[in-house]
Amino acid sequence: MSMEGKTVIITGATSGIGEVAAIRLAEKGARIVFTARDKRRADETMTKLRAANPKVDHVMHMAELSSLAEMKRVGAELAQLARIDVLVNNAGALFNARQETGDGLEMTFALNHMAYFVITNALLPRLERGARIVTVASNAHRGAKLDFSDLQSKRSYSGFAVYSRSKLANILFNRELARRVPPGVTANALHPGFVATRFGDHSGGFLRAVFKVAKPIGAISPEEGAKTIVYLAASHAVEGVTGEYFHECAITQPTAEARNDVDARRLWEISAEIARQAR
């Protein structure tokens, strides 16, 4: 459908599927408000957005979304927008070696899960009937299980295993979110596919080598990977649909672990406590 007059927020829109989705939604008439951590790439994305839709004032917000303080700051800034029609939670990364943020959180958990949680909660009071929340998860969640006694992966660390758990967390987050959104607001998660983007290029070590070999063989284009994001943000076909998990623009079923309402609620409560304790 036309996105004329609508405002779409996208986190991590300076490359890959996030950038493609931003451009396609801008071409449909949307005003894009996006977050970025690299000013040069943000400027390049802004140039593309202005070419795609020069009739509106697109906006960038610079932020380091692994920092709780930055998540809260940019969330508060975004909450000042006159209207919010769509929020796309997209920013994320995979790290070969364990890193700890200044808040004492494991980097993948902070960036891939807590940024979604904090920014979404900052915007929830502003969302009105018809607004949509789109959360980019992944089929990498298959085989993953959350260990609530070690959410920060202090006892053991494997880059892909920790990434997989963060994607499971995304689906559980969306499941609980769908129960908590204001009336008429929808929340859906998606698997974009294995996409040939910058993702994994900076993970280092063995994982970087694996991605370098695998992408030319089995990866789809960012254009293909972005289609389900655009579909969930703009299609009439999903009006009123909420709490689901999509792949290739169709509802699909995540794992039993991703459908565990007890875990979804527990993760939400722990995440809320982490956010409250942030410096």
Phi and psi in degrees as GROMACS dihedral restraints (atoms count N, CA, C in turn):
[ dihedral_restraints ]
;  ai    aj    ak    al  type     phi  dphi    fc
    3     4     5     6     1   -64.9    20    10
    4     5     6     7     1   141.7    20    10
    6     7     8     9     1  -108.9    20    10
    7     8     9    10     1    19.1    20    10
    9    10    11    12     1   -56.3    20    10
   10    11    12    13     1   130.9    20    10
   12    13    14    15     1    81.2    20    10
   13    14    15    16     1    -0.9    20    10
   15    16    17    18     1  -100.3    20    10
   16    17    18    19     1   149.3    20    10
   18    19    20    21     1  -111.7    20    10
   19    20    21    22     1   127.8    20    10
   21    22    23    24     1  -118.3    20    10
   22    23    24    25     1   124.9    20    10
   24    25    26    27     1   -98.1    20    10
   25    26    27    28     1   131.2    20    10
   27    28    29    30     1  -131.7    20    10
   28    29    30    31     1   125.1    20    10
   30    31    32    33     1   -89.0    20    10
   31    32    33    34     1   137.8    20    10
   33    34    35    36     1    67.6    20    10
   34    35    36    37     1    60.3    20    10
   36    37    38    39     1  -111.4    20    10
   37    38    39    40     1    21.8    20    10
   39    40    41    42     1  -100.9    20    10
   40    41    42    43     1     3.9    20    10
   42    43    44    45     1  -163.5    20    10
   43    44    45    46     1   168.8    20    10
   45    46    47    48     1    58.0    20    10
   46    47    48    49     1  -145.6    20    10
   48    49    50    51     1   -66.4    20    10
   49    50    51    52     1   -29.7    20    10
   51    52    53    54     1   -64.0    20    10
   52    53    54    55     1   -44.6    20    10
   54    55    56    57     1   -67.8    20    10
   55    56    57    58     1   -43.8    20    10
   57    58    59    60     1   -60.7    20    10
   58    59    60    61     1   -45.1    20    10
   60    61    62    63     1   -61.5    20    10
   61    62    63    64     1   -41.2    20    10
   63    64    65    66     1   -60.6    20    10
   64    65    66    67     1   -44.4    20    10
   66    67    68    69     1   -66.9    20    10
   67    68    69    70     1   -44.0    20    10
   69    70    71    72     1   -64.0    20    10
   70    71    72    73     1   -39.1    20    10
   72    73    74    75     1   -70.4    20    10
   73    74    75    76     1   -35.2    20    10
   75    76    77    78     1   -63.1    20    10
   76    77    78    79     1   -40.5    20    10
   78    79    80    81     1   -62.6    20    10
   79    80    81    82     1   -27.1    20    10
   81    82    83    84     1   -81.2    20    10
   82    83    84    85     1    -2.7    20    10
   84    85    86    87     1   112.3    20    10
   85    86    87    88     1    -2.7    20    10
   87    88    89    90     1   -74.1    20    10
   88    89    90    91     1   150.6    20    10
   90    91    92    93     1   -89.6    20    10
   91    92    93    94     1   125.6    20    10
   93    94    95    96     1  -102.5    20    10
   94    95    96    97     1   128.3    20    10
   96    97    98    99     1  -118.2    20    10
   97    98    99   100     1   119.4    20    10
   99   100   101   102     1  -131.6    20    10
  100   101   102   103     1   156.9    20    10
  102   103   104   105     1  -104.2    20    10
  103   104   105   106     1   152.5    20    10
  105   106   107   108     1  -155.6    20    10
  106   107   108   109     1   158.4    20    10
  108   109   110   111     1  -115.3    20    10
  109   110   111   112     1   -13.5    20    10
  111   112   113   114     1  -114.0    20    10
  112   113   114   115     1   114.0    20    10
  114   115   116   117     1   -64.9    20    10
  115   116   117   118     1   -37.9    20    10
  117   118   119   120     1   -63.1    20    10
  118   119   120   121     1   -47.7    20    10
  120   121   122   123     1   -67.8    20    10
  121   122   123   124     1   -33.8    20    10
  123   124   125   126     1   -62.9    20    10
  124   125   126   127     1   -40.9    20    10
  126   127   128   129     1   -64.5    20    10
  127   128   129   130     1   -39.4    20    10
  129   130   131   132     1   -64.6    20    10
  130   131   132   133     1   -41.8    20    10
  132   133   134   135     1   -64.9    20    10
  133   134   135   136     1   -40.7    20    10
  135   136   137   138     1   -60.0    20    10
  136   137   138   139     1   -40.2    20    10
  138   139   140   141     1   -60.3    20    10
  139   140   141   142     1   -41.9    20    10
  141   142   143   144     1   -66.7    20    10
  142   143   144   145     1   -39.8    20    10
  144   145   146   147     1   -66.3    20    10
  145   146   147   148     1   -40.1    20    10
  147   148   149   150     1   -66.1    20    10
  148   149   150   151     1   -33.3    20    10
  150   151   152   153     1   -71.0    20    10
  151   152   153   154     1   -36.8    20    10
  153   154   155   156     1   -70.6    20    10
  154   155   156   157     1   -35.5    20    10
  156   157   158   159     1  -152.1    20    10
  157   158   159   160     1    88.1    20    10
  159   160   161   162     1   -78.9    20    10
  160   161   162   163     1    -1.8    20    10
  162   163   164   165     1   -85.0    20    10
  163   164   165   166     1    -9.2    20    10
  165   166   167   168     1  -125.0    20    10
  166   167   168   169     1   166.6    20    10
  168   169   170   171     1   -99.5    20    10
  169   170   171   172     1    93.9    20    10
  171   172   173   174     1   -71.1    20    10
  172   173   174   175     1   153.6    20    10
  174   175   176   177     1  -135.4    20    10
  175   176   177   178     1   139.7    20    10
  177   178   179   180     1  -112.2    20    10
  178   179   180   181     1   147.2    20    10
  180   181   182   183     1  -126.7    20    10
  181   182   183   184     1   118.6    20    10
  183   184   185   186     1   -81.7    20    10
  184   185   186   187     1   132.3    20    10
  186   187   188   189     1  -161.9    20    10
  187   188   189   190     1   147.3    20    10
  189   190   191   192     1   -99.5    20    10
  190   191   192   193     1    99.1    20    10
  192   193   194   195     1   -81.2    20    10
  193   194   195   196     1    12.6    20    10
  195   196   197   198     1   -93.4    20    10
  196   197   198   199     1    -7.2    20    10
  198   199   200   201     1   -99.9    20    10
  199   200   201   202     1   126.2    20    10
  201   202   203   204     1   -60.3    20    10
  202   203   204   205     1   -39.6    20    10
  204   205   206   207     1   -62.4    20    10
  205   206   207   208     1   -40.5    20    10
  207   208   209   210     1   -69.1    20    10
  208   209   210   211     1   -40.0    20    10
  210   211   212   213     1   -56.8    20    10
  211   212   213   214     1   -46.9    20    10
  213   214   215   216     1   -66.8    20    10
  214   215   216   217     1   -40.7    20    10
  216   217   218   219     1   -61.8    20    10
  217   218   219   220     1   -51.9    20    10
  219   220   221   222     1   -69.3    20    10
  220   221   222   223     1   -31.6    20    10
  222   223   224   225     1   -61.9    20    10
  223   224   225   226     1   -42.5    20    10
  225   226   227   228     1   -66.0    20    10
  226   227   228   229     1   -38.0    20    10
  228   229   230   231     1   -65.4    20    10
  229   230   231   232     1   -44.8    20    10
  231   232   233   234     1   -65.1    20    10
  232   233   234   235     1   -31.1    20    10
  234   235   236   237     1   -67.3    20    10
  235   236   237   238     1   -12.8    20    10
  237   238   239   240     1   -84.7    20    10
  238   239   240   241     1    -6.0    20    10
  240   241   242   243     1   -60.9    20    10
  241   242   243   244     1   147.3    20    10
  243   244   245   246     1   -64.0    20    10
  244   245   246   247     1   -34.0    20    10
  246   247   248   249     1  -151.4    20    10
  247   248   249   250     1   151.3    20    10
  249   250   251   252     1  -135.2    20    10
  250   251   252   253     1   115.7    20    10
  252   253   254   255     1  -100.2    20    10
  253   254   255   256     1   -35.2    20    10
  255   256   257   258     1  -141.9    20    10
  256   257   258   259     1   135.9    20    10
  258   259   260   261     1  -117.1    20    10
  259   260   261   262     1   123.4    20    10
  261   262   263   264     1  -110.3    20    10
  262   263   264   265     1   111.2    20    10
  264   265   266   267     1   -84.9    20    10
  265   266   267   268     1   108.6    20    10
  267   268   269   270     1  -131.0    20    10
  268   269   270   271     1   -29.4    20    10
  270   271   272   273     1   -59.7    20    10
  271   272   273   274     1   136.9    20    10
  273   274   275   276     1  -176.9    20    10
  274   275   276   277     1   168.3    20    10
  276   277   278   279     1  -160.0    20    10
  277   278   279   280     1   169.7    20    10
  279   280   281   282     1  -126.0    20    10
  280   281   282   283     1   135.9    20    10
  282   283   284   285     1  -123.8    20    10
  283   284   285   286     1   127.5    20    10
  285   286   287   288     1   -67.4    20    10
  286   287   288   289     1   -37.4    20    10
  288   289   290   291     1  -114.6    20    10
  289   290   291   292     1   149.0    20    10
  291   292   293   294     1   -66.7    20    10
  292   293   294   295     1   131.5    20    10
  294   295   296   297     1  -127.5    20    10
  295   296   297   298     1   147.6    20    10
  297   298   299   300     1  -116.8    20    10
  298   299   300   301     1   134.6    20    10
  300   301   302   303     1   -78.2    20    10
  301   302   303   304     1   171.8    20    10
  303   304   305   306     1   -63.9    20    10
  304   305   306   307     1   -16.9    20    10
  306   307   308   309     1   -88.9    20    10
  307   308   309   310     1     0.2    20    10
  309   310   311   312     1    81.9    20    10
  310   311   312   313     1    16.2    20    10
  312   313   314   315     1  -100.0    20    10
  313   314   315   316     1   149.0    20    10
  315   316   317   318     1   -67.5    20    10
  316   317   318   319     1   137.3    20    10
  318   319   320   321     1   -57.7    20    10
  319   320   321   322     1   -43.1    20    10
  321   322   323   324     1   -64.0    20    10
  322   323   324   325     1   -45.0    20    10
  324   325   326   327     1   -60.1    20    10
  325   326   327   328     1   -42.8    20    10
  327   328   329   330     1   -65.4    20    10
  328   329   330   331     1   -51.6    20    10
  330   331   332   333     1   -76.1    20    10
  331   332   333   334     1   -45.5    20    10
  333   334   335   336     1   -81.3    20    10
  334   335   336   337     1   -27.2    20    10
  336   337   338   339     1  -113.2    20    10
  337   338   339   340     1   -56.5    20    10
  339   340   341   342     1   -63.7    20    10
  340   341   342   343     1   -34.1    20    10
  342   343   344   345     1   -63.1    20    10
  343   344   345   346     1   -41.2    20    10
  345   346   347   348     1   -59.6    20    10
  346   347   348   349     1   -47.9    20    10
  348   349   350   351     1   -63.5    20    10
  349   350   351   352     1   -49.9    20    10
  351   352   353   354     1   -67.5    20    10
  352   353   354   355     1   -47.4    20    10
  354   355   356   357     1   -66.5    20    10
  355   356   357   358     1   -42.9    20    10
  357   358   359   360     1   -60.0    20    10
  358   359   360   361     1   -45.5    20    10
  360   361   362   363     1   -66.2    20    10
  361   362   363   364     1   -30.3    20    10
  363   364   365   366     1   -65.7    20    10
  364   365   366   367     1   -29.8    20    10
  366   367   368   369     1   -96.7    20    10
  367   368   369   370     1   -16.9    20    10
  369   370   371   372     1   -51.6    20    10
  370   371   372   373     1   -45.0    20    10
  372   373   374   375     1   -62.6    20    10
  373   374   375   376     1   -18.4    20    10
  375   376   377   378     1   -91.8    20    10
  376   377   378   379     1   -11.5    20    10
  378   379   380   381     1   -83.2    20    10
  379   380   381   382     1   130.5    20    10
  381   382   383   384     1  -110.5    20    10
  382   383   384   385     1   168.6    20    10
  384   385   386   387     1   -48.2    20    10
  385   386   387   388     1   131.2    20    10
  387   388   389   390     1    99.3    20    10
  388   389   390   391     1   -15.9    20    10
  390   391   392   393     1   -69.5    20    10
  391   392   393   394     1   153.2    20    10
  393   394   395   396     1  -129.3    20    10
  394   395   396   397     1   140.1    20    10
  396   397   398   399     1  -114.7    20    10
  397   398   399   400     1   127.0    20    10
  399   400   401   402     1  -120.6    20    10
  400   401   402   403     1   120.9    20    10
  402   403   404   405     1  -114.1    20    10
  403   404   405   406     1   120.7    20    10
  405   406   407   408     1   -82.5    20    10
  406   407   408   409     1   111.1    20    10
  408   409   410   411     1  -109.9    20    10
  409   410   411   412     1  -143.3    20    10
  411   412   413   414     1  -173.1    20    10
  412   413   414   415     1   151.7    20    10
  414   415   416   417     1   -70.1    20    10
  415   416   417   418     1    -3.5    20    10
  417   418   419   420     1   -61.8    20    10
  418   419   420   421     1   -14.9    20    10
  420   421   422   423     1   -69.6    20    10
  421   422   423   424     1   -17.2    20    10
  423   424   425   426     1   -67.4    20    10
  424   425   426   427     1   125.9    20    10
  426   427   428   429     1    95.2    20    10
  427   428   429   430     1   -10.0    20    10
  429   430   431   432     1   -89.3    20    10
  430   431   432   433     1   152.6    20    10
  432   433   434   435     1  -145.6    20    10
  433   434   435   436     1   135.0    20    10
  435   436   437   438     1   -77.0    20    10
  436   437   438   439     1   136.2    20    10
  438   439   440   441     1  -106.8    20    10
  439   440   441   442     1    99.3    20    10
  441   442   443   444     1   -67.7    20    10
  442   443   444   445     1   -14.2    20    10
  444   445   446   447     1   -85.6    20    10
  445   446   447   448     1    -6.6    20    10
  447   448   449   450     1  -150.0    20    10
  448   449   450   451     1    53.4    20    10
  450   451   452   453     1   -63.6    20    10
  451   452   453   454     1   -22.3    20    10
  453   454   455   456     1   -95.5    20    10
  454   455   456   457     1    10.4    20    10
  456   457   458   459     1    52.0    20    10
  457   458   459   460     1    44.9    20    10
  459   460   461   462     1   -79.9    20    10
  460   461   462   463     1   -30.8    20    10
  462   463   464   465     1   -76.4    20    10
  463   464   465   466     1   -36.8    20    10
  465   466   467   468     1  -153.9    20    10
  466   467   468   469     1   153.4    20    10
  468   469   470   471     1  -142.5    20    10
  469   470   471   472     1   126.3    20    10
  471   472   473   474     1  -134.3    20    10
  472   473   474   475     1   123.1    20    10
  474   475   476   477     1   -52.0    20    10
  475   476   477   478     1   -49.5    20    10
  477   478   479   480     1   -72.4    20    10
  478   479   480   481     1   -36.2    20    10
  480   481   482   483     1   -63.4    20    10
  481   482   483   484     1   -41.6    20    10
  483   484   485   486     1   -68.1    20    10
  484   485   486   487     1   -39.8    20    10
  486   487   488   489     1   -60.4    20    10
  487   488   489   490     1   -43.3    20    10
  489   490   491   492     1   -60.4    20    10
  490   491   492   493     1   -40.4    20    10
  492   493   494   495     1   -67.1    20    10
  493   494   495   496     1   -33.4    20    10
  495   496   497   498     1   -67.4    20    10
  496   497   498   499     1   -34.0    20    10
  498   499   500   501     1   -73.4    20    10
  499   500   501   502     1   -33.6    20    10
  501   502   503   504     1   -62.5    20    10
  502   503   504   505     1   -42.6    20    10
  504   505   506   507     1   -59.9    20    10
  505   506   507   508     1   -37.8    20    10
  507   508   509   510     1   -59.9    20    10
  508   509   510   511     1   -42.9    20    10
  510   511   512   513     1   -72.1    20    10
  511   512   513   514     1   -40.0    20    10
  513   514   515   516     1   -64.0    20    10
  514   515   516   517     1   -40.9    20    10
  516   517   518   519     1   -58.5    20    10
  517   518   519   520     1   -46.9    20    10
  519   520   521   522     1   -63.6    20    10
  520   521   522   523     1   -37.1    20    10
  522   523   524   525     1   -62.7    20    10
  523   524   525   526     1   -46.0    20    10
  525   526   527   528     1   -72.6    20    10
  526   527   528   529     1   -36.6    20    10
  528   529   530   531     1   -57.3    20    10
  529   530   531   532     1   -42.2    20    10
  531   532   533   534     1   -60.1    20    10
  532   533   534   535     1   -25.2    20    10
  534   535   536   537     1   -80.0    20    10
  535   536   537   538     1   -20.6    20    10
  537   538   539   540     1  -109.6    20    10
  538   539   540   541     1   -10.2    20    10
  540   541   542   543     1   -67.2    20    10
  541   542   543   544     1   155.2    20    10
  543   544   545   546     1   -60.3    20    10
  544   545   546   547     1   158.3    20    10
  546   547   548   549     1   -54.5    20    10
  547   548   549   550     1   133.7    20    10
  549   550   551   552     1    85.4    20    10
  550   551   552   553     1    -5.0    20    10
  552   553   554   555     1   -94.1    20    10
  553   554   555   556     1   138.7    20    10
  555   556   557   558     1  -113.1    20    10
  556   557   558   559     1   153.8    20    10
  558   559   560   561     1  -139.8    20    10
  559   560   561   562     1   120.4    20    10
  561   562   563   564     1  -136.6    20    10
  562   563   564   565     1   149.4    20    10
  564   565   566   567     1  -111.4    20    10
  565   566   567   568     1   166.8    20    10
  567   568   569   570     1  -152.6    20    10
  568   569   570   571     1   157.2    20    10
  570   571   572   573     1  -107.2    20    10
  571   572   573   574     1   117.4    20    10
  573   574   575   576     1   -79.5    20    10
  574   575   576   577     1   -14.1    20    10
  576   577   578   579     1   102.7    20    10
  577   578   579   580     1   172.2    20    10
  579   580   581   582     1   -84.6    20    10
  580   581   582   583     1   106.8    20    10
  582   583   584   585     1  -107.7    20    10
  583   584   585   586     1   139.6    20    10
  585   586   587   588     1   -80.6    20    10
  586   587   588   589     1    87.9    20    10
  588   589   590   591     1  -131.2    20    10
  589   590   591   592     1  -168.3    20    10
  591   592   593   594     1   -71.4    20    10
  592   593   594   595     1   -10.4    20    10
  594   595   596   597     1   -56.1    20    10
  595   596   597   598     1   130.5    20    10
  597   598   599   600     1    87.0    20    10
  598   599   600   601     1   -12.0    20    10
  600   601   602   603     1   -64.8    20    10
  601   602   603   604     1   -27.2    20    10
  603   604   605   606     1  -110.3    20    10
  604   605   606   607     1    15.9    20    10
  606   607   608   609     1   -73.2    20    10
  607   608   609   610     1   -27.3    20    10
  609   610   611   612     1    83.9    20    10
  610   611   612   613     1   164.3    20    10
  612   613   614   615     1    59.1    20    10
  613   614   615   616     1  -145.6    20    10
  615   616   617   618     1   -60.1    20    10
  616   617   618   619     1   -40.5    20    10
  618   619   620   621     1   -62.3    20    10
  619   620   621   622     1   -40.5    20    10
  621   622   623   624     1   -60.7    20    10
  622   623   624   625     1   -41.2    20    10
  624   625   626   627     1   -64.4    20    10
  625   626   627   628     1   -40.4    20    10
  627   628   629   630     1   -62.5    20    10
  628   629   630   631     1   -48.2    20    10
  630   631   632   633     1   -62.8    20    10
  631   632   633   634     1   -38.0    20    10
  633   634   635   636     1   -61.7    20    10
  634   635   636   637     1   -38.1    20    10
  636   637   638   639     1   -77.9    20    10
  637   638   639   640     1   -41.4    20    10
  639   640   641   642     1   -73.6    20    10
  640   641   642   643     1   -36.0    20    10
  642   643   644   645     1   -58.6    20    10
  643   644   645   646     1   -47.2    20    10
  645   646   647   648     1   -66.0    20    10
  646   647   648   649     1   -21.4    20    10
  648   649   650   651     1   -87.0    20    10
  649   650   651   652     1   -51.8    20    10
  651   652   653   654     1  -121.2    20    10
  652   653   654   655     1     2.6    20    10
  654   655   656   657     1   -84.9    20    10
  655   656   657   658     1   149.0    20    10
  657   658   659   660     1   -95.1    20    10
  658   659   660   661     1   169.2    20    10
  660   661   662   663     1   -76.7    20    10
  661   662   663   664     1   155.8    20    10
  663   664   665   666     1   -55.8    20    10
  664   665   666   667     1   -32.9    20    10
  666   667   668   669     1   -61.2    20    10
  667   668   669   670     1   -45.2    20    10
  669   670   671   672     1   -67.3    20    10
  670   671   672   673     1   -42.4    20    10
  672   673   674   675     1   -64.3    20    10
  673   674   675   676     1   -28.0    20    10
  675   676   677   678     1   -82.6    20    10
  676   677   678   679     1   -12.4    20    10
  678   679   680   681     1   -59.8    20    10
  679   680   681   682     1   -41.1    20    10
  681   682   683   684     1   -71.7    20    10
  682   683   684   685     1   -31.4    20    10
  684   685   686   687     1   -60.8    20    10
  685   686   687   688     1   -50.5    20    10
  687   688   689   690     1   -62.0    20    10
  688   689   690   691     1   -41.3    20    10
  690   691   692   693     1   -59.1    20    10
  691   692   693   694     1   -48.6    20    10
  693   694   695   696     1   -69.7    20    10
  694   695   696   697     1   -28.4    20    10
  696   697   698   699     1   -79.6    20    10
  697   698   699   700     1   -28.2    20    10
  699   700   701   702     1  -129.7    20    10
  700   701   702   703     1   -13.9    20    10
  702   703   704   705     1   -82.3    20    10
  703   704   705   706     1   139.1    20    10
  705   706   707   708     1   -63.7    20    10
  706   707   708   709     1   -26.5    20    10
  708   709   710   711     1   -63.3    20    10
  709   710   711   712     1   -21.5    20    10
  711   712   713   714     1  -110.7    20    10
  712   713   714   715     1    16.2    20    10
  714   715   716   717     1   -59.8    20    10
  715   716   717   718     1   125.5    20    10
  717   718   719   720     1    83.8    20    10
  718   719   720   721     1    -9.2    20    10
  720   721   722   723     1   -80.7    20    10
  721   722   723   724     1   130.9    20    10
  723   724   725   726     1  -149.4    20    10
  724   725   726   727     1   154.6    20    10
  726   727   728   729     1    74.5    20    10
  727   728   729   730     1    18.4    20    10
  729   730   731   732     1  -107.3    20    10
  730   731   732   733     1   169.9    20    10
  732   733   734   735     1  -123.6    20    10
  733   734   735   736     1   125.3    20    10
  735   736   737   738     1  -115.8    20    10
  736   737   738   739     1   150.4    20    10
  738   739   740   741     1  -146.3    20    10
  739   740   741   742     1   132.4    20    10
  741   742   743   744     1    52.6    20    10
  742   743   744   745     1    45.2    20    10
  744   745   746   747     1    62.8    20    10
  745   746   747   748     1    26.4    20    10
  747   748   749   750     1  -139.7    20    10
  748   749   750   751     1   147.0    20    10
  750   751   752   753     1   -66.7    20    10
  751   752   753   754     1   132.5    20    10
  753   754   755   756     1  -133.2    20    10
  754   755   756   757     1   167.1    20    10
  756   757   758   759     1  -102.2    20    10
  757   758   759   760     1   123.7    20    10
  759   760   761   762     1   -76.2    20    10
  760   761   762   763     1  -177.4    20    10
  762   763   764   765     1   -70.0    20    10
  763   764   765   766     1   167.1    20    10
  765   766   767   768     1   -59.2    20    10
  766   767   768   769     1   -37.5    20    10
  768   769   770   771     1   -61.3    20    10
  769   770   771   772     1   -34.3    20    10
  771   772   773   774     1   -80.1    20    10
  772   773   774   775     1    -9.3    20    10
  774   775   776   777     1  -107.9    20    10
  775   776   777   778     1    15.0    20    10
  777   778   779   780     1   -85.2    20    10
  778   779   780   781     1   104.4    20    10
  780   781   782   783     1   -66.7    20    10
  781   782   783   784     1   -30.7    20    10
  783   784   785   786     1   -65.7    20    10
  784   785   786   787     1   -45.5    20    10
  786   787   788   789     1   -65.2    20    10
  787   788   789   790     1   -38.3    20    10
  789   790   791   792     1   -61.2    20    10
  790   791   792   793     1   -44.4    20    10
  792   793   794   795     1   -68.7    20    10
  793   794   795   796     1   -39.8    20    10
  795   796   797   798     1   -65.3    20    10
  796   797   798   799     1   -43.2    20    10
  798   799   800   801     1   -62.1    20    10
  799   800   801   802     1   -41.5    20    10
  801   802   803   804     1   -59.8    20    10
  802   803   804   805     1   -47.1    20    10
  804   805   806   807     1   -65.0    20    10
  805   806   807   808     1   -40.7    20    10
  807   808   809   810     1   -65.5    20    10
  808   809   810   811     1   -42.7    20    10
  810   811   812   813     1   -63.3    20    10
  811   812   813   814     1   -39.8    20    10
  813   814   815   816     1   -64.0    20    10
  814   815   816   817     1   -38.5    20    10
  816   817   818   819     1   -68.2    20    10
  817   818   819   820     1   -40.7    20    10
  819   820   821   822     1   -60.6    20    10
  820   821   822   823     1   -44.5    20    10
  822   823   824   825     1   -64.5    20    10
  823   824   825   826     1   -38.1    20    10
  825   826   827   828     1   -67.1    20    10
  826   827   828   829     1   -32.9    20    10
  828   829   830   831     1   -85.6    20    10
  829   830   831   832     1    -3.0    20    10
  831   832   833   834     1   -60.5    20    10
  832   833   834   835     1   141.7    20    10
